[in-house]
Amino acid sequence: MKYLFSILAILFAFTSQADIVSRDLVGKAADIRLTGNYQEESGLGQIQVLLCPTCNNYELTITPETEISKDGKALNLNKLKMHLKANGQAQMRLQFHKNRKTIFYISLLSPNKEYLQ
């Protein structure tokens, strides 16, 4: 028991030194633009995300590990382009690794989805 405080203090020190390696972007599906390096047949490659005209332009990469969901259900990578065109005003949330610029997941919602708060 006398070592418990020491162990907790060490664990707390490690967690306080942890660097946040991911970043979230929240906007609309129309904020995602496919680049020339994007491969339609596989859904992999680079995209650009621009949330507003004066915001930073993020150049990010969709990898095989990227998870894409629409309304909480998995969406095939190769259907992403079709969804972006058809649902430009739909809400979007994207999380990516800050250093590698690879996307962890993209969450898409239907354009008329309402939530009670």
C-alpha positions in Angstrom: 0.0 0.0 0.0 2.9 2.4 0.7 4.1 2.0 -2.9 0.6 2.7 -4.4 1.0 6.5 -4.1 4.5 6.3 -5.8 3.1 4.2 -8.6 0.2 6.5 -9.2 2.4 9.5 -9.2 4.6 7.9 -11.9 1.6 7.0 -14.0 0.2 10.5 -13.7 3.6 11.9 -14.8 3.6 9.7 -17.9 0.0 10.6 -18.9 0.6 14.3 -18.4 3.6 14.1 -20.8 1.5 12.3 -23.5 1.3 14.3 -26.7 -2.1 14.5 -28.5 -1.4 13.0 -31.9 -4.9 13.4 -33.5 -7.0 16.3 -34.6 -10.7 16.5 -35.3 -12.3 18.5 -38.2 -16.0 19.2 -38.2 -17.8 20.6 -41.2 -19.8 19.5 -44.2 -19.2 16.8 -46.8 -18.6 19.5 -49.4 -15.6 20.6 -47.4 -13.8 17.5 -48.6 -12.2 17.7 -52.0 -10.7 14.8 -53.8 -7.2 15.3 -55.3 -5.6 13.9 -58.4 -4.0 11.3 -56.2 -7.3 10.0 -55.0 -8.2 6.6 -56.5 -11.9 6.2 -57.2 -11.9 2.4 -57.6 -10.3 1.8 -54.2 -11.3 5.0 -52.3 -7.7 5.5 -51.2 -5.4 8.4 -51.7 -5.2 12.1 -50.8 -8.0 14.5 -50.1 -8.1 18.2 -49.1 -10.3 19.5 -46.4 -11.0 23.3 -46.3 -13.6 24.2 -43.7 -13.8 27.9 -44.6 -12.1 30.3 -47.1 -9.7 31.6 -44.5 -9.1 28.3 -42.7 -6.0 26.1 -43.1 -6.1 23.7 -46.0 -5.5 20.2 -44.8 -4.0 17.7 -47.2 -4.7 14.3 -45.8 -4.4 10.6 -46.9 -7.1 7.9 -46.8 -5.5 4.6 -46.1 -6.8 1.0 -45.9 -7.1 1.5 -42.1 -9.4 4.5 -42.5 -12.9 3.8 -41.2 -15.8 5.6 -42.9 -19.3 5.5 -41.6 -22.6 7.1 -42.7 -25.2 7.5 -39.9 -23.2 5.1 -37.8 -23.0 2.3 -40.3 -19.8 1.3 -42.2 -19.4 2.8 -45.7 -17.2 1.2 -48.3 -14.2 3.4 -49.2 -15.0 3.3 -52.9 -18.5 4.8 -52.2 -17.1 7.9 -50.6 -17.0 10.0 -53.8 -20.6 9.2 -54.6 -21.7 10.2 -51.1 -19.8 13.4 -51.1 -21.4 14.5 -54.4 -24.9 13.5 -53.3 -24.8 14.9 -49.8 -22.6 18.0 -49.9 -24.5 19.7 -47.1 -24.4 16.7 -44.8 -22.5 17.0 -41.6 -19.0 15.5 -41.5 -16.5 14.7 -38.7 -13.0 13.6 -39.6 -10.1 12.6 -37.3 -6.5 12.4 -38.5 -3.0 11.9 -37.2 -1.3 15.3 -36.9 2.1 14.2 -37.9 1.5 11.5 -40.5 -1.6 13.3 -42.0 -3.4 10.0 -42.3 -7.1 9.8 -41.6 -8.4 7.5 -38.7 -12.0 7.9 -39.5 -14.6 10.0 -41.3 -18.2 10.1 -39.9 -20.9 11.3 -42.3 -24.5 12.0 -41.5 -27.5 12.3 -43.7 -28.3 16.0 -44.6 -31.6 16.1 -42.9 -30.7 14.1 -39.7 -32.0 15.9 -36.6 -30.9 15.2 -33.1 -32.7 16.2 -29.9 -30.5 17.8 -27.3 
